[in-house]
Every structure is written in C-alpha cells, then in structure tokens.
Amino acid sequence: MEYYVMEENEFMGEKLLGLYEESCRIQEKYFGEYPWVKERIAASETPHLGMEHQTNIAYGNKYKFTQVGGKDFDWLLHHEFGHEWWANKVTNRDWAHMWIQEGICVFGDAMATRELAGEAAYLKKMQQTARAIKNGLPVVQGEEVDSDSAYYGDIYGKGAFFMHTLRHVMGDEIFFPTLKKLATAPQYTYDNTVVTADVEKLFSGAYGKSLQPLFQLYLYTNNKLEIHVKQTDENKYLVKLLNMEMQLPINILTGEGTQRLMVDKKGIIVSSKTPIQIDPDVFYFKKVILE
Ligand SMILES: [Zn+2]
C-alpha cells in the first residue's frame, strides 16, 4: 500500500496507511478481493476532498477522523476506496443507473460502521440515512440520462437504504453472498457494465421470487411503501400493503415483542394487547396509514 503524503503532513502518513489497511479488510470481506491487486493500491493527498481514481484514490479529508466504535475512522478514505469496487470494477452503463456505483458504495460505508461499531450502530446509521432522503425525484429517472440529471442526492442515501431494505427482505444468508457476486462475477465486472435490471435479475434469482415490484417502487418512483393498519377488534389489527404487488416481511412490535410477519395486499390479522408498531427498526422507507 502506498500513500503519497504532503511533506508537512508526513507524520500522519503511517496513521492513514493503518486506516487504509483496515478499510481494505472490510471492503474485501463484503465485496471480494481488491480489484487491482496486480497493479497498485494507493492514495494521494490532494487539496480537493476526494475522488475515486483507479489504483490511486484522491484523499483530501485533512485527517479529520471520526470515532466509530471507539476507533478512528476516515469516512472519505473508506468511501473513495469503496469505489475501486463500485465504479471502477462494477460500472453502470449509463448515468441513469449511477445509484449502483454511489448507493452501494455508501452501503459499504455502513458496513464499516457494522464492522467497527456493531449491528445496533449500523441500524442507527441507516435510520439517519432514511431521514435524509429528499424523495423529490426517482433514483432512476429513465434508461439514458445525462450526468447533471443523474447526480441527484438520493442516488447516494436512498440507493444505500434500498440495499438495507433488500438485506432485510432476503436475509443475510442470501443477501451478502449475492451482493458479493455482483462485485465478483465476470458478467457484472470490469469490461461488462451493468444496469438496474441486471441487479434486479441477480437478486431476484438468488431470492427465488421476483423482487421487481420492490425495485420498481423504490428506484423508479418516489412513492413510499404504504402500509395500512386498521383496528378490527379490541386486541386485533388488520395490516396490509397498499401499493406493493408482492409479499414482504415486516417486523411488527406487539405486546408479545417483535414478530417478523409476511404481509401482502390482502393483509394479515395481528393480535396485540398494546397498540402495534410497524417496522420499528426502519427497514423500509414507508408511510404507515392508521385507520
Ligand atoms: Zn462516491
């Protein structure tokens, strides 16, 4: 690993290399081996904030480390480095699908939180991410879009949050290997560029059921998932999805604790002595309608 440091910051060089190595271990755990292992692994200090130049990322975060899990962490270094996988190895064919590069790279940033600070800290980070979604435009605005139109803020946060939703729907045993496959299988990497439909087909195939309705709602529209809740009896609630043509696992907090239940448009009856809470940990970007 090489780090090209400004002379006056030389004393920070070793420190940054240590963080860089740790960052590499985390990215490799989730996305496979560093993509340019036969060429170079480097970063260079720059006056601008950062950029994902292949084999030599630009670093300009001025060593402003944050504490994650009680350890120093450099979000900018981790993010630009993540682009060695998401951008430089897995590349969207058109700007329209830029969320694949930015959204999954930001999800990789959340994986660093998970590794360094644990699952609860990761959940909290994704909840903050959900609150920051602007939702003025869809993440994918067509099949061919110019860069100015494509660079809408939600390709980062909403793209990352969509990965979080997929993780919840598919479960870790299927989701993580599938995500790694996207970053390692020849048909999605290096000379082979990808579009959103490729990602959807890969994840649907691994899940064993079509995830197309979920991709459609969250990436091609700015509608939220609508979950309707109606009290039908003293201790009974009818919970159903309004705008989703597939069954989804929803965590529902009842008097007995949290249950993971499959919900669809027909709805299910949930018994609880206390008012129920829908998706308390926030795996879905959603609107709950109480009747
Ligand atoms: Zn980025």
Residues whose N, C-alpha, C, O or C-beta is under 5 A from the ligand:
A	BS01	ZN	E102
